[in-house]
Amino acid sequence: MAAPSIPARPRFPARRGAVARLGAFLLLAGAPALAREPIIPPSELPGLGPADPRRPVDATAMPWAALGRVQTELGTRCTGTLVGPRTVLTAAHCLVAPRSGEWVRPTSVHFLLGYRQGAWKGEGRGVSFVTGPGFDPRTRSPASADWALVTLAAPLPAAPSLSLLPEDSPPGTPLLLGGYQQDRPEVLMADSACRVLGPARYEGRLVLVHDCAGTRGASGAPLLARRAEGGWGVAAIAVAVARSQAQGIAVPAAFLRQALERPGG
């Protein structure tokens, strides 16, 4: 079934037609952490487009208080969400060794809850993880399976968490996207005025397309939407961004939930 055409939001008119160019999307995984925040020209920040709506947010206030930095002992850095006392949701490609293309050891994965400028509210080390069915660490595809659940060695005491939304978010649903990004890796930066554009086919499978601004390092960050009963839930997981526009693709939370319910999931 063909996906409907997807309009861009008026705030970024240059984004029109990006869904037809899904081949130009890049993985969002971050480079190794730097001692200082790098100065990077806007032209080298995929996923932002001509304007940058991102702003620093308070990592101690919900829904941001459930987010943290996911990093491995090989230097990769991404964003993750606590979805249970000892369960972190992130992108699968964040757990791939940069040089070998093999999975990292689970014990090399660290989650730093509420990270900000070298300090954090809680820390956990991975003991195991599961990834989307069929995800190949060497090709880092398909994008629709680019998710991972990391189990920590112990629960993080009194740590807040977020849950997955049970249904797909329709086009036009308001979203928030925050993460530890390439140009500001020491603080949580967020676009709080973006939305779902709709479904599209990428690598032959359905993914969710959004117009939230975010660059490398935001892999695994949650796309947050309001729950019908109030509060925030995870609508999708950010996995890739466009080269020259503020658009991205994500794994819908409803699909992830279905995958986990399958035998062996």
Secondary structure as UniProt FT lines:
FT   TURN            10..11
FT   HELIX           13..15
FT   TURN            16..17
FT   HELIX           18..24
FT   STRAND          25..27
FT   HELIX           42..44
FT   TURN            46..47
FT   TURN            49..50
FT   STRAND          55..56
FT   TURN            59..60
FT   TURN            62..63
FT   HELIX           64..66
FT   STRAND          67..72
FT   TURN            73..74
FT   STRAND          77..84
FT   TURN            85..86
FT   STRAND          87..90
FT   HELIX           92..95
FT   TURN            98..100
FT   HELIX           106..108
FT   STRAND          109..113
FT   TURN            117..118
FT   STRAND          122..131
FT   TURN            133..134
FT   TURN            137..140
FT   HELIX           143..145
FT   STRAND          148..152
FT   TURN            157..158
FT   TURN            171..172
FT   STRAND          174..181
FT   TURN            182..183
FT   STRAND          184..202
FT   TURN            203..204
FT   STRAND          205..210
FT   TURN            216..217
FT   TURN            219..220
FT   STRAND          222..226
FT   TURN            228..229
FT   STRAND          232..242
FT   STRAND          248..252
FT   HELIX           253..261
FT   TURN            263..264
//
